Amino acid sequence: MSDGEAQEGQDLSYRDTPRIPTREGVELYYESNGEGTAITCLNNFFLTSPFWREYTGELVQNYRVVTYDLCNHGASTHLEEEPTWAEHAADVIGLLDALQIESTYLIGTSASTQLARDVALEYPDRVKGLILAGPVMGLRGMRRHRQLNRSWLLTLETHGLATLYNQIYPEVISGEMNEEGGTPGFLGLREAFTAMNTPEELAGGLRLAQQGDTSPELLSRVQAPSLIVLGDDDILLSPSRGHDVAALFPKGRCEIMPNAGHVPFLDDPDGFQAIVRKFVEEVEADV
């Protein structure tokens, strides 16, 4: 599926479903599709729950896939202040409790790989495994990631949402996808980007993305099986560094997706879902 095909006419509408209370004053929009072992998708600050429909269709055939909007984003509760990482982690557990999910696999992407790590550290019995796509946790704190976030925030505050998209697109999208998608791909993803985000929501998320402990030592404490899924054209990590990061996890390994960028499931949705399914099958077989 090409970039243009994936985004053309993509349904980003919200369903008329009750929100789930997680913390005092916080209710989350969520979607739950499929049955069986649970897989929960954690948004980075650029995505909303409906966006995942295009990228989890195969997984839904075999698993229960849960997606939701972060607090202060999308259709979930908006507070005056951006939640902390610890509060976002508590929201994940509140969501799982309400849906009666004892434990789940977590898919984190970009900034939300940090959230996935934090949930696994704070609530280890609730996490069966981690799939970390385009991780922002590295060997020495990921200075490049925070530099990019500061640059994106400055562009957003100075020039607005459309200019931010123009900057992010060639940095995050792989060269292969950029060439194949051409102008239709660029415009299709821009439509989704502007539909999912407001400047205020993104600003709060980008500020939070610059916070939190990025110590590599934390990864050595994660006991859940952990899979790094890295595009070989990722702006943050080279394939060799991706393998080095995976080696920091006690049960970690790295899968490289060819011709993919920082958000590798955008480049190859079917390939990404196949990787996730294989990982879950292997972990379940070892239980």
SVG drawing of the C-alpha trace seen along z (x, -y; Angstrom):
<svg xmlns="http://www.w3.org/2000/svg" viewBox="-23 -33 49 55">
<polyline fill="none" stroke="black" stroke-width="0.4" points="0.0,0.0 1.5,-3.3 1.4,-6.5 -1.2,-8.0 -3.3,-4.9 -3.2,-4.7 -4.3,-8.3 -6.8,-8.8 -10.2,-9.1 -9.0,-7.7 -11.8,-7.6 -10.7,-9.7 -14.2,-10.2 -15.0,-9.3 -17.5,-6.7 -20.3,-7.5 -19.0,-5.4 -18.8,-6.2 -15.5,-7.6 -13.7,-5.7 -12.8,-7.4 -9.2,-6.7 -8.1,-9.4 -10.1,-12.1 -11.5,-14.4 -10.1,-12.4 -12.1,-10.4 -10.5,-8.8 -11.9,-8.1 -11.1,-4.5 -11.8,-1.9 -11.6,1.9 -11.7,4.2 -11.2,7.9 -10.9,10.7 -8.2,12.6 -4.9,11.5 -4.8,7.7 -2.6,5.3 -2.8,1.7 -1.5,-1.1 0.0,-4.1 -0.2,-7.3 2.7,-9.7 1.5,-13.3 0.7,-13.5 -1.8,-10.6 -5.3,-10.0 -7.2,-6.7 -9.0,-6.6 -5.7,-6.8 -4.8,-3.3 -7.7,-1.7 -5.6,-1.7 -2.6,-0.1 -4.2,2.6 -6.7,4.3 -4.7,7.5 -4.0,7.6 -7.7,7.3 -8.3,10.6 -6.4,12.4 -6.1,10.1 -8.1,7.6 -6.6,4.2 -7.2,1.3 -6.5,-2.3 -7.2,-5.5 -6.6,-9.2 -4.2,-10.6 -5.5,-12.9 -5.3,-16.5 -5.4,-15.1 -8.2,-14.2 -11.5,-13.4 -10.3,-12.6 -10.5,-15.1 -8.6,-18.3 -7.0,-19.7 -5.4,-23.1 -2.0,-21.5 -0.4,-18.7 -0.3,-15.4 3.0,-14.1 4.5,-10.9 3.4,-9.2 -0.1,-10.4 -0.2,-9.1 1.0,-5.8 -1.7,-5.7 -4.3,-6.4 -3.1,-3.3 -3.7,-1.2 -7.1,-2.8 -8.1,-2.0 -7.0,1.6 -8.9,1.9 -12.1,0.5 -11.8,2.9 -11.0,5.8 -7.7,6.5 -5.4,8.2 -2.3,7.8 -1.5,6.5 1.2,6.0 2.0,2.4 2.9,0.8 4.7,-2.5 5.8,-4.7 8.3,-7.6 7.6,-9.6 5.2,-7.0 8.0,-4.4 9.0,-6.2 5.4,-5.8 5.5,-2.1 8.8,-1.8 7.4,-3.6 4.3,-1.5 6.4,1.7 8.6,0.5 5.9,-0.8 3.3,1.9 5.3,5.0 2.5,7.5 0.3,5.6 2.7,5.8 3.2,9.0 5.6,7.5 6.7,4.2 6.8,3.4 8.8,0.1 8.5,-1.4 11.0,-4.2 12.2,-4.4 13.4,-7.6 15.4,-5.9 19.1,-5.5 22.5,-4.8 23.2,-8.3 19.9,-10.0 18.8,-10.8 19.9,-14.4 19.0,-14.4 15.4,-13.6 15.1,-16.5 16.8,-18.9 14.3,-17.9 11.4,-18.4 12.6,-21.9 13.0,-22.8 9.4,-21.5 8.0,-23.4 9.7,-26.7 8.4,-26.2 4.9,-25.5 4.9,-28.6 6.4,-30.8 4.9,-29.7 1.9,-27.4 0.7,-23.9 1.1,-23.8 4.7,-24.9 5.4,-22.4 4.1,-19.7 6.3,-20.8 9.3,-20.5 8.4,-17.2 7.5,-15.3 10.9,-14.9 12.5,-14.3 10.1,-11.6 9.0,-10.0 11.5,-7.7 13.1,-8.7 11.4,-5.7 8.0,-6.7 8.5,-10.3 9.5,-9.4 6.7,-6.8 4.0,-8.9 5.0,-12.1 2.6,-15.1 -0.5,-13.0 1.1,-11.2 2.4,-14.5 -1.1,-16.1 -2.9,-13.0 -0.9,-12.7 -1.1,-16.5 -4.9,-16.2 -4.8,-13.6 -2.1,-15.5 -4.2,-18.7 -7.4,-16.8 -5.8,-15.0 -4.0,-17.9 -4.4,-21.4 -1.5,-23.7 -2.3,-23.7 -2.3,-19.9 0.9,-19.6 2.7,-22.2 1.8,-20.5 3.0,-17.1 6.2,-18.5 7.1,-20.1 6.4,-16.8 8.5,-14.9 11.5,-16.9 11.0,-15.7 11.5,-12.4 14.4,-10.1 16.2,-8.9 18.8,-6.9 19.9,-3.8 20.1,-2.1 16.3,-2.1 16.0,0.3 18.0,2.9 15.1,3.0 12.4,3.9 11.5,7.5 8.9,7.8 10.1,9.2 10.9,6.1 11.1,5.7 12.6,2.7 11.1,2.1 13.3,-0.3 13.2,-1.6 16.6,-1.6 16.0,-5.2 15.1,-6.4 16.3,-9.9 17.1,-9.1 18.7,-5.6 20.9,-3.7 20.3,0.0 23.5,0.7 22.4,-1.6 19.0,0.0 20.6,3.3 22.7,1.7 19.6,0.3 17.8,3.6 20.7,5.3 20.1,3.0 16.9,4.9 17.2,8.2 14.8,9.8 15.3,7.4 15.8,7.8 15.7,5.6 13.8,6.0 14.9,3.7 12.3,2.7 13.9,1.9 13.1,-1.5 11.2,-2.7 11.4,-5.9 10.9,-7.0 7.3,-5.7 7.8,-2.4 4.2,-1.2 3.4,-4.1 5.8,-2.7 4.7,0.9 1.5,1.5 1.3,5.2 5.0,5.8 4.8,4.1 1.7,6.1 3.4,9.3 6.3,8.5 4.0,7.7 2.1,10.9 5.2,13.1 6.6,11.5 3.3,12.0 3.1,15.6 6.7,16.3 6.2,14.7 2.9,16.6 4.5,19.8 7.1,19.3 4.5,18.7"/>
</svg>
